[in-house]
Amino acid sequence: MKVLLAACLLLPLASGTSSAAASSCAGHPSDFDGDGRPDLAVAAPYDASRAGSVTVMYGSGKQVKLTQDGAEPGDSFGSALAVGDFNGDRCADLAVGVSEEFIGRRVPGADGNGVVQIFDGSATGLVKGRELRPAKPSSDRFGAALAAGDLDGDDTDELVVGAPSQRSGGAVTVYGMRGRKPYQITQKTAWVRQAASMTDQWGAALATGDFDGDGRDELAVGAPADSVKLDGQGSVTVIDVRGQRARQYTQSTPGIAGASEKWDSFGAALATGDFNGDGRADLAIGVPGEGLSENQRAMDYGDGTVDVLYGGRGGLSTSGSEAWSQNTLEGIARYYDRFGASLAAGDLNGDGRDELAVGVPGEKAVQVLAGRSSGGLTREGNLLVKGEGRDFGAAVAMLPGWERYKPLEERRPLYGLVVSAPDQGLVMYAPGSRTKGLKLGKVRQLSKGTGLYGYTFG
């Protein structure tokens, strides 16, 4: 099917940029103001009676709070964040999900229609840009998940917007692809060809990565409530958007360790990174509902696991896939730990291979696994990082060289680990270290706020 349904209204994301504007930024993926320092966006979707806000912590030390024009209680501005260069000016831009916004009259008890607000990077920092909204608003929660990636190989990022409550069982909409208007993809799209149920939550988690090394990113779509054969077992669909190809993965897919069970929530969290340093992205899939302890009840939180698939010339392969849990790592798997509820990847030791951070909010912890050239992730030297707050680990991020006031290095940047406990509004940071093996600096409080501050990062 060559013609896809245009489902959302938007002026093109890419627009003409003057040479002066283009020269103001150096193309660093986390630098909103072009000063050579990495910046951090922290969402608080329940701030101000759930109207929501996003705090931008610039590397210069400046701090700015972003809110929505005409904000109303319950909008949840900051329900998702994504960072990418959407207009080709080499400044990092910020997309903010406002998933509970109603376009028109609020419907009591209903999910929001949802919108997405774009903030454009510039030499003076983020400035308000265009707003994206669905053409036929329903209780879609449009903007509940966001991802950025170069899906067509033109060196400018596309924006993918998840609407997990869309009536067909969920949807994603892709903006900014070269030569194409924004368009919607669902499980019912002809070349996706999946059974769909209204409760699947297809698009609740999103990630992008170049799994086959062809210079174009693929899109991973999580559907943690997808009942492929069992209630709530979950699925992940990997999509080549340009080539219009899709492949679905579950824990019952041959080669993936484990087995699908009810309420596993396979695909509740996703992260991409190069764990073996071969130049191709790999995919980590959170399965926080996985039960490992005895006598678990249906729909309870689980001990949790994480499945990892490695990229190759033909894309992701289940051959050599891994299943990680705290039974094989530092720490002890326990009922309600939710290992895999959040995921992030980045190079914490500067060796050219990414590490994987796994949130374990039920244990108030983050588990970190090191990458290596032979085989990828390893249990050797894995770290169990403890922090403050009842749900420490509910959100994690890896950011390049995030030391305030310090310019980004020209060589491969050293990442640091950012972790939140949003129930207490705490955001903490542990720097990486260019040492052999895996070692983190002391965990310290970075900032504090209200309204589920630290719900997600950009």
C-alpha positions, 0 to 999 in steps of 0.5 A: 500500500503506497498511499497512507492515510494522512491523520494529523494536521501540521505544517512540515517540520522541516523549514528553510533555515538561514545560514546565520541560524544554521551556524549558531549550533554545532549539531550536538544532540543535547544542546538546545542553545548552541553553546557547546554544553549539554542541556537537560529537560525534566518533565513534571506532568502533574505540576500546577493541578496536573496542568504540567510543566517542563524544566530546562536545565541549561549547561550554562547554569540557567534554568527555565520552566516551560508551560503551555499557553492556555494551560488547564488543570489535567492537561499533563504537559510533559507526559512525554519528551523527545529531543531531535533536530526537527528543522535541520538547523543543527540546534536540538529541538524539544517535543513535549507531549500533552496527552490529556489536552482536550481540543474543545470541551473537556469530557469528564472521565474520558482520556484526553485527545492530546497534542504535542508542542514543539520548542525550537532550539536557537542561540538563545535557547528553546523558543515556542514553535508549532503545535501538532494535533490529531485531525479527528480528535478522540480519546487518543492520548496523542503525545503519550509517547514520543521518539526522534530519529532519522528514519529516511537518512536525510540527516534531519530527525523525524518525530514519531508521536504515539497515541496508545488509546486511539480507538483501533488499539493505538497508533503512531504518527510520523512527521517530517519524512522527506517528500511525505506528509504526516501519516498514521500507522496502526496495527491495521495498516496493510503492511503491518498486518496485526490483529488489533484490540482497543486495549492493546496500547500500541504506541505506549513506548517508542524508540528508534535505532539503525539496527541494520547499519544502512544509515536509516533508523528503524522504529520500535513500537511497544504495545505492553497490553497487546493480547496476541494470544494471552491477556496483556502479554505485550508485543514490540513491532519493529518498523522500517518506515521508508521500506514499509516493512514490519515485524512483531516480536513477543516472548513467544517469538522463536529465539527470544528467551522466556515465554509469554504469560498473562500481564507480562507487559513485554514492551512497556519500556524500550531503549536502543544502544550499541552494546557490542560496538559493531556500529549497529543499534541493539534493542532492549525491551522491558518486561516489568510484569514478568513474574519470577517469584512464586504465587504471583496474582494476575495483573500484579506488578512483577519481579521483571526482566529485560530482553535484548536483541542485537542488530546485524546486517539483516536487522535485529536478530533473535539469535543470541538474544538475552534475558536479564533479571536480578536472579543473574545480577547483583540484587535479588529479584522480588515481587513488585520490583518492576525490573525493566520499568524504565531503560536507558543506554549510553557509554559510561566508561568511554570505551565505545560500547554502550551500557544499559541502565535498568530501572528497578523502582520497586527496589529503589534502584537502577541496575547497570550492565556493561557493554563489551565487544565480545557478546555485548552486555555482560553481568561482569562488574554490573552495578546496583545503584541505590538512591533516595525516594520511594520510586527511585528508578522510575525514570532513567536517562543517559546524557553525554558529558552532563556536567554543568558549565563544562563544554562537550568534548570533541572525542566520544562523549562520556555519559552520565546516569540521570535517575528520578524518584518522581513521587518525591520529585527528586532527580539525581545524577551519577557521572561516568568514569573513563576507567577500565570496567564499569564505575560511577561517581557518587550519586548526588541530587541534581534538582527537586520539584513537584508534580511528578517532577522527573517523570521523564527526561529529554 
